[in-house]
Amino acid sequence: MSQDLRELFKKDREKQKPVMNDGHQERFLKRLEKELPQMKKSSFGLLKIAATVLILLTAGYFGYKKYSEKPIKEIIVEGKNEIVEPKGISLGDLSPDLEKVENYYVANINLELSKLEVSQDNKALVDSFMEQLENLDLEYNKLNAELNQIGPNDDTISALIQNLQLRLQLLQQLKKKLNNLNTSKNEQVETNTI
């Protein structure tokens, strides 16, 4: 007679149902707390938050330093790069529109200066124009110093913009004279060869 063991154990368990005494569970929990002190919550989560905040602050600081630097303006004179850093406030610091105007003129002035071709024939002409440019540059620096001392006013701002315009016009005149000089020399060469 074969019996199923599973059923036999099942019946046996039903006969022997254990019953707990009253308050057994509470006494067990108290003893458990006494024997095994509660584990403190780890500060690992707090360390993660602190590390994240530190990384964000560091990244923010370096980003601020990188993007808050004032641009360096380059003035090209006779193939040399002289770097001029504005001291104090400049025209571009007053408003975005004035910054666009200043950047426009400075970029065009640098472009015209870079296009100049200086040779022995036109060196005297270029030197005289460069001397005038240096005078305008000195005047611009004086106006910039006035802007820093007195503060922004319409007269100083207008004078700064006019100075930039004069420099650009001076370079355009030099370019025209150099073109005229080159064409007249080309015509003389052609007439001599004929």
KOLZA-525809 format. One line per field, with one value per atom (N, C-alpha, C): z, y, x; residue in one letter; atom name. Coordinates in Angstrom, 2 decimals. Layout:
<rs>
pz <- [Z, ...]
py <- [Y, ...]
px <- [X, ...]
lolum <- [A, ...]
padren <- [CA, ...]
</rs>
This chain:
<rs>
pz <- [0.00, 0.00, 0.00, -1.06, -1.22, -0.89, -0.12, 0.26, -0.26, -0.50, -0.96, 0.26, 0.27, 1.42, 1.64, 0.60, 0.71, 1.51, 1.18, 1.90, 3.35, 3.62, 4.98, 5.81, 5.28, 6.00, 6.18, 5.23, 5.29, 6.44, 6.56, 7.63, 8.98, 9.01, 10.27, 10.73, 9.83, 10.18, 10.68, 10.09, 10.53, 11.95, 12.31, 13.66, 14.67, 14.32, 15.26, 15.07, 14.83, 14.63, 15.87, 15.70, 16.86, 17.18, 18.44, 18.90, 19.73, 19.44, 20.17, 21.42, 22.42, 23.66, 23.42, 24.28, 24.18, 24.46, 23.66, 23.85, 23.38, 22.78, 22.32, 21.26, 20.34, 19.23, 19.76, 20.69, 21.25, 22.01, 22.84, 23.58, 22.62, 21.53, 20.55, 19.90, 19.54, 18.89, 19.86, 21.14, 22.12, 22.30, 22.40, 22.58, 21.34, 20.17, 18.93, 18.87, 19.26, 19.26, 20.26, 21.40, 22.43, 21.97, 21.34, 20.90, 19.65, 18.72, 17.46, 17.41, 17.76, 17.70, 16.27, 16.18, 14.85, 14.10, 12.86, 12.04, 11.63, 11.74, 11.35, 9.84, 9.42, 7.97, 7.47, 6.37, 5.87, 5.34, 5.50, 5.01, 3.57, 2.95, 1.57, 0.65, 0.88, 0.08, 0.24, 1.49, 1.75, 1.06, 1.04, 0.34, -1.15, -1.71, -3.15, -3.44, -2.60, -2.81, -2.68, -1.66, -1.45, -2.63, -3.14, -4.28, -5.52, -5.73, -6.89, -6.80, -5.61, -5.43, -5.65, -5.14, -5.32, -6.79, -7.52, -8.97, -9.71, -9.38, -10.06, -9.74, -8.49, -8.14, -8.84, -8.92, -9.61, -11.09, -11.71, -13.14, -13.37, -12.49, -12.62, -12.48, -11.53, -11.32, -12.55, -13.06, -14.23, -15.47, -15.60, -16.72, -16.63, -15.43, -15.23, -15.57, -15.09, -15.36, -16.86, -17.54, -18.97, -19.77, -19.49, -20.31, -19.83, -18.67, -18.22, -18.60, -19.19, -19.60, -20.76, -20.72, -21.78, -23.00, -24.21, -25.39, -25.58, -26.07, -26.35, -27.78, -27.96, -29.29, -29.88, -31.13, -31.80, -32.78, -32.79, -33.77, -34.52, -35.83, -36.64, -37.27, -36.98, -37.54, -38.16, -39.46, -40.23, -39.97, -39.99, -39.87, -38.45, -37.46, -36.07, -35.39, -34.48, -33.69, -32.33, -32.06, -30.76, -30.08, -28.92, -28.23, -27.23, -27.35, -26.48, -25.66, -24.34, -23.47, -22.94, -23.10, -22.58, -21.06, -20.48, -19.03, -18.60, -17.56, -17.10, -18.07, -18.19, -19.12, -20.48, -21.49, -22.84, -23.47, -24.70, -25.41, -25.46, -25.68, -25.80, -24.49, -23.36, -22.07, -21.71, -22.42, -22.06, -22.49, -23.70, -24.16, -25.28, -25.52, -26.60, -27.97, -28.17, -29.47, -29.69, -28.64, -28.77, -28.93, -28.32, -28.50, -29.96, -30.57, -31.98, -32.86, -32.56, -33.35, -33.22, -31.98, -31.75, -32.43, -32.29, -32.91, -34.44, -34.99, -36.44, -36.93, -36.28, -36.73, -36.49, -35.33, -35.04, -36.03, -36.34, -37.30, -38.68, -39.13, -40.44, -40.49, -39.39, -39.35, -39.45, -38.68, -38.74, -40.11, -40.74, -42.08, -43.08, -43.03, -43.94, -43.70, -42.43, -42.13, -42.63, -42.55, -42.99, -44.52, -45.22, -46.69, -47.27, -46.41, -46.91, -47.40, -48.56, -49.12, -49.13, -48.27, -48.13, -48.96, -49.79, -50.59, -50.44, -51.08, -51.00, -51.66, -52.68, -53.41, -52.58, -51.79, -51.07, -49.56, -49.12, -47.68, -47.03, -47.68, -47.11, -46.94, -47.95, -47.88, -46.75, -46.67, -45.62, -44.24, -44.12, -42.83, -42.37, -43.30, -42.92, -42.45, -43.13, -42.72, -41.37, -41.17, -39.90, -38.74, -39.01, -37.97, -37.59, -38.60, -38.31, -37.54, -37.90, -37.18, -35.71, -35.47, -34.10, -33.30, -33.94, -33.27, -32.91, -33.86, -33.58, -32.47, -32.44, -31.40, -30.03, -29.97, -28.72, -28.26, -29.20, -28.88, -28.38, -28.99, -28.57, -27.13, -26.81, -25.44, -24.44, -24.84, -23.96, -23.73, -24.81, -24.68, -23.81, -23.94, -23.12, -21.64, -21.37, -20.00, -19.46, -20.31, -19.91, -19.59, -20.40, -20.17, -18.81, -18.43, -17.13, -15.96, -16.18, -15.09, -14.87, -15.93, -15.82, -15.83, -16.58, -16.75, -18.14, -18.54, -19.90, -20.07, -21.17, -21.58, -23.10, -23.64, -25.09, -25.86, -25.35, -26.06, -26.18, -25.08, -25.10, -26.00, -25.89, -26.72, -28.20, -28.54, -29.93, -30.41, -29.55, -29.93, -30.15, -29.33, -29.51, -30.84, -31.15, -32.41, -33.60, -33.51, -34.60, -34.80, -33.70, -33.80, -34.58, -34.26, -35.00, -36.47, -36.73, -38.12, -38.86, -38.21, -38.84, -39.18, -38.27, -38.55, -39.77, -39.84, -40.99, -42.28, -42.23, -43.42, -43.84, -42.87, -43.16, -43.88, -43.41, -44.06, -45.46, -45.62, -46.95, -47.91, -47.42, -48.25, -48.62, -47.68, -47.96, -49.02, -48.91, -49.89, -51.29, -51.37, -52.66, -53.23, -52.39, -52.87, -53.35, -52.61, -53.03, -54.36, -54.53, -55.81, -56.93, -56.69, -57.70, -58.03, -57.01, -57.21, -58.04, -57.74, -58.50, -59.95, -60.15, -61.54, -62.33, -61.70, -62.43, -62.77, -61.89, -62.19, -63.29, -63.26, -64.32, -65.67, -65.70, -66.93, -67.43, -66.52, -66.92, -67.48, -66.87, -67.37, -68.76, -68.97, -70.27, -71.33, -71.01, -71.99, -72.29, -71.33, -71.56, -72.42, -72.30, -73.10, -74.53, -74.76, -76.11, -76.84]
py <- [-1.14, 0.00, 1.25, 1.73, 2.93, 4.15, 4.99, 6.22, 7.40, 8.40, 9.63, 10.33, 10.54, 11.14, 12.59, 13.26, 14.66, 14.78, 13.94, 14.00, 13.61, 12.64, 12.18, 13.33, 14.06, 15.18, 16.31, 16.50, 17.56, 17.27, 16.03, 15.66, 15.79, 15.41, 15.48, 16.94, 17.84, 19.26, 19.81, 19.40, 19.90, 19.45, 18.26, 17.74, 18.51, 18.90, 19.52, 21.04, 21.71, 23.16, 23.82, 24.47, 25.12, 26.42, 26.70, 27.91, 28.69, 29.97, 30.82, 31.36, 31.59, 32.17, 33.64, 34.18, 35.60, 36.45, 37.49, 38.42, 37.89, 36.70, 36.12, 37.00, 37.49, 38.28, 39.57, 40.26, 41.51, 41.27, 40.19, 39.87, 39.56, 38.87, 38.52, 39.78, 40.72, 41.95, 42.79, 42.85, 43.61, 42.97, 41.68, 40.98, 41.15, 41.10, 41.28, 42.66, 43.69, 45.05, 45.18, 44.50, 44.56, 43.86, 42.75, 41.98, 42.57, 42.97, 43.54, 45.02, 45.91, 47.33, 47.73, 48.70, 49.15, 49.70, 49.34, 49.83, 51.27, 52.10, 53.49, 53.56, 54.53, 54.72, 55.19, 54.65, 55.00, 56.43, 57.07, 58.44, 58.44, 57.27, 57.16, 58.00, 58.01, 58.83, 60.31, 60.69, 62.07, 62.44, 61.51, 61.75, 61.92, 61.15, 61.29, 62.69, 63.16, 64.49, 65.56, 65.43, 66.43, 66.44, 65.26, 65.19, 65.82, 65.56, 66.14, 67.66, 68.17, 69.63, 70.22, 69.55, 70.04, 70.08, 69.05, 69.00, 70.11, 70.32, 71.37, 72.76, 72.97, 74.27, 74.51, 73.49, 73.61, 73.89, 73.14, 73.35, 74.75, 75.19, 76.54, 77.61, 77.44, 78.42, 78.54, 77.39, 77.44, 77.94, 77.59, 78.11, 79.62, 80.12, 81.56, 82.26, 81.70, 82.31, 82.35, 81.26, 81.17, 82.17, 82.27, 83.10, 84.54, 84.85, 86.23, 87.03, 86.39, 87.11, 88.04, 89.21, 90.17, 89.75, 89.92, 89.54, 90.47, 89.91, 90.69, 91.19, 92.48, 93.06, 93.11, 92.73, 92.74, 93.90, 94.56, 95.60, 95.18, 95.05, 94.58, 95.80, 95.97, 97.09, 96.54, 96.74, 96.35, 94.90, 94.02, 92.59, 92.12, 93.00, 92.62, 92.57, 91.67, 91.61, 92.23, 93.34, 93.97, 93.73, 93.10, 92.80, 93.92, 94.48, 95.58, 95.12, 95.10, 94.75, 96.03, 96.19, 97.40, 97.40, 98.57, 98.70, 99.40, 98.90, 99.49, 99.13, 100.04, 99.79, 100.35, 99.72, 100.21, 100.46, 100.88, 101.18, 99.96, 98.79, 97.56, 97.11, 97.60, 97.20, 97.95, 99.03, 99.87, 99.26, 98.71, 98.07, 97.10, 96.13, 95.18, 95.85, 96.89, 97.59, 98.29, 98.94, 99.61, 98.60, 97.43, 96.38, 95.91, 95.80, 95.39, 96.45, 97.72, 98.80, 98.77, 98.65, 98.62, 97.41, 96.25, 95.04, 95.15, 95.78, 95.97, 96.81, 97.95, 98.84, 98.23, 97.61, 97.01, 95.88, 95.07, 93.98, 94.52, 95.56, 96.15, 96.83, 97.48, 98.12, 97.06, 95.99, 94.90, 94.25, 94.11, 93.54, 94.42, 95.72, 96.64, 96.65, 96.59, 96.57, 95.29, 94.19, 92.93, 92.86, 93.62, 93.61, 94.52, 95.38, 96.31, 95.57, 95.97, 95.42, 96.54, 96.40, 97.44, 97.03, 97.97, 97.74, 98.96, 98.91, 100.05, 101.29, 101.07, 102.20, 102.95, 102.23, 102.89, 102.98, 102.64, 102.62, 103.99, 105.05, 106.40, 106.78, 106.45, 106.75, 105.97, 104.68, 103.83, 104.31, 104.69, 105.16, 106.43, 107.34, 108.57, 108.27, 107.33, 106.95, 106.21, 105.39, 104.65, 105.62, 106.69, 107.70, 108.36, 108.65, 109.21, 108.21, 106.94, 105.90, 105.81, 105.93, 105.89, 107.07, 108.25, 109.43, 109.19, 108.61, 108.30, 107.26, 106.31, 105.29, 105.91, 106.83, 107.54, 108.33, 109.00, 109.76, 108.84, 107.67, 106.69, 106.24, 106.01, 105.61, 106.71, 107.97, 109.10, 109.18, 108.98, 109.00, 107.84, 106.70, 105.55, 105.84, 106.49, 106.87, 107.86, 108.81, 109.77, 109.06, 108.05, 107.26, 106.58, 106.10, 105.43, 106.41, 107.61, 108.59, 109.30, 109.82, 110.62, 109.75, 108.68, 107.82, 108.02, 107.15, 107.24, 108.48, 109.18, 110.28, 110.31, 111.00, 110.99, 111.52, 112.58, 113.18, 112.21, 111.54, 110.61, 109.42, 108.89, 107.74, 108.12, 109.30, 109.76, 109.94, 110.48, 110.70, 109.37, 108.38, 107.05, 106.43, 106.53, 105.96, 106.72, 108.05, 108.84, 108.51, 108.24, 107.87, 106.57, 105.60, 104.33, 104.54, 105.40, 105.69, 106.37, 107.31, 108.00, 107.04, 106.13, 105.14, 104.30, 103.85, 103.05, 103.87, 105.11, 105.97, 106.23, 106.43, 106.66, 105.45, 104.27, 103.06, 102.88, 103.23, 103.14, 104.14, 105.34, 106.32, 105.81, 105.23, 104.66, 103.58, 102.75, 101.69, 102.27, 103.32, 103.96, 104.56, 105.23, 105.84, 104.78, 103.67, 102.59, 101.99, 101.84, 101.34, 102.31, 103.61, 104.62, 104.60, 104.46, 104.40, 103.18, 102.04, 100.81, 100.92, 101.49, 101.62, 102.60, 103.68, 104.65, 104.02, 103.21, 102.54, 101.51, 100.80, 99.83, 100.52, 101.70, 102.45, 102.93, 103.36, 103.80, 102.63, 101.48, 100.30, 99.94, 100.01, 99.68, 100.68, 101.96, 102.95, 102.84, 102.44, 102.26, 101.05, 100.01, 98.80, 98.99, 99.90, 100.13, 101.00]
px <- [0.78, 0.00, 0.86, 0.79, 1.60, 0.76, 1.34, 0.66, 1.48, 0.77, 1.45, 2.01, 3.31, 3.97, 3.55, 3.26, 2.86, 1.57, 0.65, -0.62, -0.43, 0.43, 0.69, 1.27, 2.26, 2.84, 1.84, 1.02, 0.01, -0.94, -1.40, -2.33, -1.63, -0.37, 0.36, 0.51, 0.74, 0.88, -0.44, -1.51, -2.81, -3.11, -2.66, -2.90, -2.06, -0.87, 0.06, 0.14, -0.88, -0.83, -0.25, 0.93, 1.51, 0.77, 0.65, -0.03, 0.97, 1.09, 2.03, 1.36, 2.20, 1.70, 1.38, 0.54, 0.19, 1.42, 1.65, 2.75, 4.10, 4.10, 5.37, 6.03, 5.25, 5.82, 6.42, 5.75, 6.29, 7.58, 7.60, 8.82, 9.97, 9.66, 10.69, 11.28, 10.44, 10.91, 11.76, 11.34, 12.13, 13.51, 13.53, 14.81, 15.70, 15.08, 15.82, 16.45, 15.70, 16.24, 17.37, 17.23, 18.26, 19.54, 19.42, 20.57, 21.23, 20.43, 20.95, 20.55, 21.47, 21.10, 20.76, 19.88, 19.46, 20.66, 20.75, 21.85, 21.55, 22.57, 22.40, 22.28, 21.50, 21.39, 22.74, 23.16, 24.48, 24.47, 25.60, 25.73, 26.23, 26.21, 26.65, 25.77, 24.48, 23.56, 23.87, 24.19, 24.54, 25.85, 26.80, 28.06, 27.85, 26.93, 26.63, 26.10, 25.20, 24.61, 25.69, 26.53, 27.60, 28.57, 28.93, 29.85, 29.22, 27.93, 27.24, 27.21, 26.90, 26.85, 28.24, 29.27, 30.64, 31.04, 30.69, 31.00, 30.27, 28.99, 28.22, 28.79, 29.15, 29.73, 31.06, 31.89, 33.18, 32.99, 32.08, 31.82, 31.25, 30.37, 29.81, 30.86, 31.77, 32.83, 33.73, 34.18, 35.07, 34.34, 33.07, 32.28, 32.13, 31.89, 31.76, 33.08, 34.20, 35.50, 35.80, 35.44, 35.75, 34.93, 33.64, 32.77, 32.67, 33.21, 33.14, 34.37, 35.37, 36.57, 36.23, 36.79, 36.56, 37.37, 36.80, 37.57, 38.76, 39.83, 41.03, 40.93, 41.15, 41.06, 42.45, 42.54, 43.85, 43.91, 45.04, 45.29, 46.53, 46.42, 47.52, 48.20, 49.46, 50.21, 51.48, 51.63, 52.82, 53.23, 52.25, 52.55, 52.79, 52.74, 52.95, 51.59, 51.45, 50.22, 50.49, 49.87, 49.96, 48.62, 48.67, 47.43, 47.16, 45.96, 45.58, 44.39, 44.55, 43.43, 42.83, 41.53, 40.92, 40.98, 41.26, 41.30, 40.02, 39.41, 38.16, 37.04, 36.10, 35.00, 35.36, 34.85, 35.06, 33.70, 33.72, 32.49, 31.57, 32.15, 31.36, 30.73, 31.25, 30.70, 29.43, 29.15, 28.00, 26.67, 26.62, 25.39, 25.72, 24.84, 25.09, 25.16, 24.36, 24.38, 25.72, 26.22, 27.52, 28.64, 28.48, 29.48, 29.50, 28.32, 28.26, 28.93, 28.66, 29.26, 30.78, 31.26, 32.70, 33.35, 32.73, 33.28, 33.28, 32.24, 32.16, 33.34, 33.55, 34.63, 36.01, 36.20, 37.51, 37.80, 36.80, 37.00, 37.33, 36.62, 36.89, 38.25, 38.62, 39.95, 41.03, 40.88, 41.88, 41.91, 40.75, 40.69, 41.43, 41.17, 41.85, 43.36, 43.75, 45.19, 45.84, 45.12, 45.71, 45.83, 45.02, 45.05, 46.15, 46.74, 47.74, 48.98, 49.43, 50.67, 51.70, 52.66, 53.68, 54.89, 55.32, 56.53, 57.43, 58.58, 59.51, 58.92, 58.11, 57.53, 56.49, 55.72, 54.62, 54.87, 56.06, 56.35, 56.18, 56.61, 56.50, 55.02, 54.21, 52.78, 52.12, 52.44, 51.85, 52.30, 53.57, 54.07, 53.36, 53.09, 52.40, 50.97, 50.32, 48.97, 49.01, 50.04, 50.15, 50.39, 51.10, 51.33, 50.00, 49.18, 47.86, 46.99, 47.11, 46.37, 46.81, 48.10, 48.61, 48.07, 48.00, 47.43, 45.97, 45.23, 43.82, 43.70, 44.62, 44.61, 44.88, 45.84, 46.11, 44.89, 44.24, 43.04, 41.93, 41.81, 40.80, 41.07, 42.35, 42.70, 42.39, 42.62, 42.28, 40.78, 40.02, 38.57, 38.08, 38.72, 38.36, 38.66, 39.79, 40.13, 39.11, 38.69, 37.66, 36.36, 36.03, 34.82, 34.88, 36.05, 36.20, 36.20, 36.74, 36.82, 35.49, 34.93, 33.72, 32.47, 32.54, 31.37, 30.81, 29.91, 29.37, 28.50, 28.76, 27.89, 27.85, 26.88, 26.66, 27.87, 28.50, 29.63, 30.81, 31.13, 32.26, 31.96, 30.75, 30.36, 30.41, 29.89, 29.92, 31.36, 32.21, 33.61, 34.32, 34.03, 34.64, 34.22, 32.94, 32.43, 33.02, 33.09, 33.67, 35.15, 35.85, 37.25, 37.40, 36.56, 36.60, 36.25, 35.27, 34.89, 36.04, 36.70, 37.83, 38.96, 39.23, 40.28, 39.94, 38.69, 38.28, 38.33, 37.87, 37.91, 39.36, 40.23, 41.64, 42.25, 41.92, 42.44, 41.85, 40.59, 39.99, 40.63, 40.95, 41.65, 43.04, 43.73, 45.04, 44.93, 43.93, 43.73, 43.49, 42.67, 42.42, 43.69, 44.47, 45.71, 46.70, 46.76, 47.66, 47.20, 45.89, 45.36, 45.68, 45.49, 45.81, 47.30, 48.11, 49.56, 49.94, 49.33, 49.62, 49.14, 47.96, 47.46, 48.31, 48.75, 49.59, 50.95, 51.49, 52.75, 52.56, 51.43, 51.15, 51.02, 50.36, 50.23, 51.58, 52.45, 53.79, 54.59, 54.46, 55.17, 54.66, 53.34, 52.77, 53.22, 53.23, 53.67, 55.14, 55.94, 57.37, 57.64, 56.82, 57.03, 56.52, 55.64, 55.12, 56.05]
lolum <- [M, M, M, S, S, S, Q, Q, Q, D, D, D, L, L, L, R, R, R, E, E, E, L, L, L, F, F, F, K, K, K, K, K, K, D, D, D, R, R, R, E, E, E, K, K, K, Q, Q, Q, K, K, K, P, P, P, V, V, V, M, M, M, N, N, N, D, D, D, G, G, G, H, H, H, Q, Q, Q, E, E, E, R, R, R, F, F, F, L, L, L, K, K, K, R, R, R, L, L, L, E, E, E, K, K, K, E, E, E, L, L, L, P, P, P, Q, Q, Q, M, M, M, K, K, K, K, K, K, S, S, S, S, S, S, F, F, F, G, G, G, L, L, L, L, L, L, K, K, K, I, I, I, A, A, A, A, A, A, T, T, T, V, V, V, L, L, L, I, I, I, L, L, L, L, L, L, T, T, T, A, A, A, G, G, G, Y, Y, Y, F, F, F, G, G, G, Y, Y, Y, K, K, K, K, K, K, Y, Y, Y, S, S, S, E, E, E, K, K, K, P, P, P, I, I, I, K, K, K, E, E, E, I, I, I, I, I, I, V, V, V, E, E, E, G, G, G, K, K, K, N, N, N, E, E, E, I, I, I, V, V, V, E, E, E, P, P, P, K, K, K, G, G, G, I, I, I, S, S, S, L, L, L, G, G, G, D, D, D, L, L, L, S, S, S, P, P, P, D, D, D, L, L, L, E, E, E, K, K, K, V, V, V, E, E, E, N, N, N, Y, Y, Y, Y, Y, Y, V, V, V, A, A, A, N, N, N, I, I, I, N, N, N, L, L, L, E, E, E, L, L, L, S, S, S, K, K, K, L, L, L, E, E, E, V, V, V, S, S, S, Q, Q, Q, D, D, D, N, N, N, K, K, K, A, A, A, L, L, L, V, V, V, D, D, D, S, S, S, F, F, F, M, M, M, E, E, E, Q, Q, Q, L, L, L, E, E, E, N, N, N, L, L, L, D, D, D, L, L, L, E, E, E, Y, Y, Y, N, N, N, K, K, K, L, L, L, N, N, N, A, A, A, E, E, E, L, L, L, N, N, N, Q, Q, Q, I, I, I, G, G, G, P, P, P, N, N, N, D, D, D, D, D, D, T, T, T, I, I, I, S, S, S, A, A, A, L, L, L, I, I, I, Q, Q, Q, N, N, N, L, L, L, Q, Q, Q, L, L, L, R, R, R, L, L, L, Q, Q, Q, L, L, L, L, L, L, Q, Q, Q, Q, Q, Q, L, L, L, K, K, K, K, K, K, K, K, K, L, L, L, N, N, N, N, N, N, L, L, L, N, N, N, T, T, T, S, S, S, K, K, K, N, N, N, E, E, E, Q, Q, Q, V, V, V, E, E, E, T, T, T, N, N, N, T, T, T, I, I, I]
padren <- [N, CA, C, N, CA, C, N, CA, C, N, CA, C, N, CA, C, N, CA, C, N, CA, C, N, CA, C, N, CA, C, N, CA, C, N, CA, C, N, CA, C, N, CA, C, N, CA, C, N, CA, C, N, CA, C, N, CA, C, N, CA, C, N, CA, C, N, CA, C, N, CA, C, N, CA, C, N, CA, C, N, CA, C, N, CA, C, N, CA, C, N, CA, C, N, CA, C, N, CA, C, N, CA, C, N, CA, C, N, CA, C, N, CA, C, N, CA, C, N, CA, C, N, CA, C, N, CA, C, N, CA, C, N, CA, C, N, CA, C, N, CA, C, N, CA, C, N, CA, C, N, CA, C, N, CA, C, N, CA, C, N, CA, C, N, CA, C, N, CA, C, N, CA, C, N, CA, C, N, CA, C, N, CA, C, N, CA, C, N, CA, C, N, CA, C, N, CA, C, N, CA, C, N, CA, C, N, CA, C, N, CA, C, N, CA, C, N, CA, C, N, CA, C, N, CA, C, N, CA, C, N, CA, C, N, CA, C, N, CA, C, N, CA, C, N, CA, C, N, CA, C, N, CA, C, N, CA, C, N, CA, C, N, CA, C, N, CA, C, N, CA, C, N, CA, C, N, CA, C, N, CA, C, N, CA, C, N, CA, C, N, CA, C, N, CA, C, N, CA, C, N, CA, C, N, CA, C, N, CA, C, N, CA, C, N, CA, C, N, CA, C, N, CA, C, N, CA, C, N, CA, C, N, CA, C, N, CA, C, N, CA, C, N, CA, C, N, CA, C, N, CA, C, N, CA, C, N, CA, C, N, CA, C, N, CA, C, N, CA, C, N, CA, C, N, CA, C, N, CA, C, N, CA, C, N, CA, C, N, CA, C, N, CA, C, N, CA, C, N, CA, C, N, CA, C, N, CA, C, N, CA, C, N, CA, C, N, CA, C, N, CA, C, N, CA, C, N, CA, C, N, CA, C, N, CA, C, N, CA, C, N, CA, C, N, CA, C, N, CA, C, N, CA, C, N, CA, C, N, CA, C, N, CA, C, N, CA, C, N, CA, C, N, CA, C, N, CA, C, N, CA, C, N, CA, C, N, CA, C, N, CA, C, N, CA, C, N, CA, C, N, CA, C, N, CA, C, N, CA, C, N, CA, C, N, CA, C, N, CA, C, N, CA, C, N, CA, C, N, CA, C, N, CA, C, N, CA, C, N, CA, C, N, CA, C, N, CA, C, N, CA, C, N, CA, C, N, CA, C, N, CA, C, N, CA, C, N, CA, C, N, CA, C, N, CA, C, N, CA, C, N, CA, C, N, CA, C, N, CA, C, N, CA, C, N, CA, C, N, CA, C, N, CA, C, N, CA, C, N, CA, C, N, CA, C, N, CA, C, N, CA, C, N, CA, C, N, CA, C, N, CA, C, N, CA, C, N, CA, C, N, CA, C, N, CA, C, N, CA, C, N, CA, C, N, CA, C, N, CA, C, N, CA, C, N, CA, C, N, CA, C, N, CA, C, N, CA, C]
</rs>
